[in-house]
């Protein structure tokens, strides 16, 4: 077994290495933990009312009084344990009142991932784009990520063009780049955007298929923190909007520490065990040991080097027939 591959596959926020010394059998287990920054299912039980716009409910805000709201039972209920009558949010459909022909709606997040020690942020949402009737005026629908600086600086955008059905991305250089992926009108999709604020990278999948891989969150050295993640409607022609619209549900934002893990580098002839921790450069990690999972003994605390690693030789391992280890991110 390749322990690194096993552990990395879980996108660890807490890594555990379990070692049975007696017969040389190495067993590994992983525990992933994440922090929920925000979730909305847009249900009545959460305080959302279909009689009103989304803006003004549940701390959602936006740039226009029109073009947003709540609907019921647009998505097929694929979760039998949940009752019917589920609500979703939408942007689009009704003409905007502003002169820019653009609507942004968002829930403030105001989060600094790196300072919080939770630099891996995941945004997920279920979405669908419904066509104009008649299909003569088709617009663009987007998900845009902003930092929390004054006024909010847009970091990047994922664009769904309802004229071409192309999916494009735009970095902060204002150039749209085709992903090569298409979407189907009226099709229901699960979008997941993963942002690594420590390494200035983001990726996206649609129904588990990669559409953007490891692009820069900022190309202009903008501050890397998270202000909000906006649902956006852009009229292709200002003042002429179609009645197309984007419906979305299960809007979720979570954060977790930079992934880290333990490798067994070498078991020496005297029984000492050499371990290697791999994580985020400059972060502090602790390694503890136990024989019973009740009493954990601190073995070392160290800072990962520029390559994100440090080694630890556990010489007392020679005194035990069973020895288990865990790694922890520490301040």
Secondary structure, DSSP 4 states (H G I P E B T S, - for coil): --HHHHHHTTT-SEEEEEEETTTTEEEEEEE---EEEEEE---GGGT--TTS-STTSTTEEES-SSSEEEEES-S----TTSPS--EEEEEESSPP-SSS-EEEEEE---B-TTTTT--EEEEEEEEEEE--SSTT---EEEEEEE-SSTT--EEEEEEEETTT-EEEEE-TT--EEEEEEE--TT--EEEEEEEETTTTEEEEEETTEEEEEEEES-SS-----B-EEEEEEE-SBTTB--S-EEEEEEEEEEEEPPP-EEEEEEE-TTS-EEEEEE--TT-EEEEEEESSSSS-EEEEEEE--TTSEEEEEEGGGGG-S--EEEEEEE-
